Amino acid sequence: MNTPILDFVNNYAEQNTLRLHMPGHKGKEFIGNEKYDITEIDGADVLYLNKGIILESQENARNLFKTGKTLYSTEGSSLSIRAMIYLASIYAKSKNEKTTILAMRNAHKSFMNAVAMLDADVEWIYPSDDDGLISCKIQADELEKIILSLDKKPTALYVTSPDYLGNIADIEGYSKICKKHNMLLLVDNAHGAYLAFSSKLKHPIMLGADITCDSAHKTLPVITGGGYLHISKEAPKIILDMAETAMQIFASTSPSYLILSSLDNFNKLANDFKNKLAKAENAILNLKNELSVIGFQFTGNEPLKLTIMTKSYGYTGDEIAAYLLKNNIVCEFCDKDFLVMMFSPFMEENELEKLKNVLLNLPKKSVNFENPPKLTKTKKVMSIKDAIMSPSKEMKVCDTLGMTLASSSLSCPPAIPIVIAGEKIDENALALFKYYNIETCRVVLD
Ligand SMILES: Cc1ncc(COP(=O)(O)O)c(C=O)c1O
């Protein structure tokens, strides 16, 4: 597959041109890669006007991901999420409806910011008691019961899959229900761009999602900030037609060509990535099995992630993360209950071997730990938009009982909300803040 953006940028860098255009570094070396950092000069195309090399590269990506439209983001999934909610709002408006999103409660805070900006109504689906805060494992038949119980049919279902711990939702099942009830299916697939190439699982677009956001940088060999907005071939025409408009409303007018080049380069790498991925998925499964034998327990079924339920091995996630750090291994995420490690097909065999040996050397212990408080339903007193747009003040959480949260989301570490803006802070929320070491928040001023 060709790489028109990368080739253009490399050619320009070679020519030693007198750059009387932005950026201010003029291609001279300050941190080292400035000569590849260009702006939308003649021939470089304009992101979301897409008539030249960016269009050609996005077409390559569209073919790889088998979508109806694929657009690049140089601002991660956060940008694509804003575009998704905008497109859902346009879809609702095309049917003369107000936008209501039925969303799983483990949504990332960028979703909260998007619904606030677009003033969409949200109906939350809470996780069961066993799920904890970071997951929300709802069966498809349960979902249908929830939809039928609502006074007003939502515009769209919003699902985070994979979630931060590596759980994959039943996107195929959800899609059937969404189609039956004439709802869009929006999937936050920030952690699952690689699923398009997996030998074990499928990308949500292949399973019936209408729109997904993918953070290419989270699981593909793409630099930080690189992402996609994918739209299914079967999505309503208005959504396919307005995708560029949606992205350009929220995006910077100065996209990073380093990131665009990296996204472009992945199209060429994709075949190699796919071949190596199958091997990596098996290697990670083997590692999981070997660690299970000595007593490690895991959650999640995502093939490029290992999530240890650390307490069952006698440690908090933070303790195992500190032990790994002493061995020069840095994991993706840890809290009191979990330790998340993310892998890539481009990792060397000896790197997995090193991790295995370090974990095998950690003795299993038996410790009685406190359990996290359960997430209970909080009381909504105003919309997310009204709360965020209200004058607010920062307070110690211990003094906020009964007050209304104004922060766009008060998140436990992976940016998943405990309380949402516009909701009252109750005793249970205070217990959760304590458990997750959240000390301050902003509350709406009376
Ligand atoms: C589930 C989820 N959605 C969205 C995002 C935002 O992605 P990005 O950082 O690429 O903007 C994240 C980031 O961690 C995430 O975990």
The ligand as an ORCA input file, in Angstrom:
! r2SCAN-3c Opt
* xyz 0 1
  C     -12.113      4.244     26.646
  C     -11.445      5.497     26.181
  N     -12.093      6.306     25.321
  C     -11.542      7.439     24.848
  C     -10.289      7.816     25.238
  C      -9.694      9.086     24.676
  O      -8.745      8.704     23.741
  P      -7.564      9.661     23.246
  O      -6.602      9.744     24.395
  O      -7.012      8.936     22.059
  O      -8.149     10.963     22.890
  C      -9.564      7.008     26.138
  C      -8.232      7.406     26.587
  O      -7.612      6.810     27.423
  C     -10.160      5.822     26.617
  O      -9.530      5.009     27.469
*
